[in-house]
Amino acid sequence: MLQTFNSNNLREQIIYEVNNSNPEILELFYNYIEVLKKSLQKENKDEHRLSKFAGILTQQEGQEMIDCINNEFNNIEGE
């Protein structure tokens, strides 16, 4: 049975628990961490490549970009 450790620091609590656990608990803990890491990596891969840029333009900058695109690409050459 694990002893309780009075600490406000979560990292210290986890280190204490790891240092005072038996090998079976350590193996379970390690496997759990590996599953979490894979899950987080999958979540990040599912995001669109451009999603990190969402919201970085101001409203005015966005409107200027829309206007520029409309002016340059909505006209067919020769008309």
WOHU-V621022 format. One line per field, one symbol per residue. ss: DSSP state (h for helix, s for strand, l for the rest). psi: psi as a letter, one per 20 degrees, with the letter a starting at -180 (. if undefined). A space follows every 10 residues. Layout:
ss: ???
psi: ???
This chain:
ss: lllllllllh hhhhhhhhhl llhhhhhhhh hhhhhhhhhh hhhhhhllll hhhlllllhh hhhhhhhhhh hhhllllll
psi: ppqqooqiog ghgggggghk qrhggggggg hgggggghgh ggghhiqqhi hiipjiqrgg gghhgggggg hhijppqi.
